């Protein structure tokens, strides 16, 4: 199963990038998202029609539930990276990484923060 980050979904929506990957994941029923990723995607949509269409699409996808332990692990990820001299710019990325790690999921994302997290945690990246 693959957790698809907002950066990939947004590129898919705006520029039709990742089309083959997204279609493949959807057809194999391997595409997962979270409420936080949905929020990140939806908050940037200005047009109401587009918002409703994308919201409907996202609501049709299976969700990874973010649990209490994921938030604790996210804090650990942030603190560990900071101790190693790496500043994770968005705490949300720590939560997404923790959910992927704790649920043994691969993550597809363009975010550099995830590459930094991966240096110190067992975060699986899709197609790597």
URRAKA-V975810 format. One record per residue. N is the residue number from 1. RES is the residue in three letters. PHI is phi as a letter, one per 20 degrees, with the letter a starting at -180 (NA if undefined). NEAR is the number of other C-alpha atoms within 10 Angstrom. Layout:
n = <N:N>
res = <RES:RES>
phi = <PHI:PHI>
near = <NEAR:NEAR>
This chain:
n = <1:2:3:4:5:6:7:8:9:10:11:12:13:14:15:16:17:18:19:20:21:22:23:24:25:26:27:28:29:30:31:32:33:34:35:36:37:38:39:40:41:42:43:44:45:46:47:48:49:50:51:52:53:54:55:56:57:58:59:60:61:62:63:64:65:66:67:68:69:70:71:72:73:74:75:76:77:78:79:80:81:82:83:84:85:86:87:88:89:90:91:92:93:94:95:96:97:98:99:100:101:102:103:104:105:106:107:108:109:110:111:112:113:114:115:116:117:118:119:120:121:122:123:124:125:126:127:128>
res = <UNK:UNK:UNK:UNK:UNK:UNK:UNK:UNK:UNK:UNK:UNK:UNK:UNK:UNK:UNK:UNK:UNK:UNK:UNK:UNK:UNK:UNK:UNK:UNK:UNK:UNK:UNK:UNK:UNK:UNK:UNK:UNK:UNK:UNK:UNK:UNK:UNK:UNK:UNK:UNK:UNK:UNK:UNK:UNK:UNK:UNK:UNK:UNK:UNK:UNK:UNK:UNK:UNK:UNK:UNK:UNK:UNK:UNK:UNK:UNK:UNK:UNK:UNK:UNK:UNK:UNK:UNK:UNK:UNK:UNK:UNK:UNK:UNK:UNK:UNK:UNK:UNK:UNK:UNK:UNK:UNK:UNK:UNK:UNK:UNK:UNK:UNK:UNK:UNK:UNK:UNK:UNK:UNK:UNK:UNK:UNK:UNK:UNK:UNK:UNK:UNK:UNK:UNK:UNK:UNK:UNK:UNK:UNK:UNK:UNK:UNK:UNK:UNK:UNK:UNK:UNK:UNK:UNK:UNK:UNK:UNK:UNK:UNK:UNK:UNK:UNK:UNK:UNK>
phi = <NA:c:e:e:f:g:g:f:f:f:f:f:f:e:c:m:f:m:g:f:f:f:f:f:f:f:f:e:l:d:e:c:b:c:f:f:f:g:g:f:f:f:f:e:e:e:e:f:f:f:g:f:f:f:g:f:f:f:f:e:e:f:d:e:f:e:d:g:f:f:f:f:f:f:f:f:f:f:f:f:f:f:f:e:n:d:d:e:f:c:g:g:f:f:f:f:f:f:f:f:f:f:d:l:d:e:d:d:a:e:f:f:g:f:f:f:f:f:f:c:c:e:e:e:d:f:m:c>
near = <16:19:27:24:24:22:15:21:25:18:14:16:14:9:10:13:14:15:15:11:14:18:12:13:17:13:10:10:13:17:19:21:22:21:14:16:21:18:13:16:21:18:9:10:15:9:8:9:10:13:16:13:10:18:16:11:10:21:13:9:15:13:16:16:12:18:12:9:13:21:18:13:18:21:16:14:23:21:15:16:20:12:10:11:9:14:16:19:11:10:16:15:22:24:23:25:29:28:25:24:18:16:15:15:22:21:24:21:18:13:13:12:19:21:15:14:22:16:11:12:16:14:21:19:17:14:7:6>
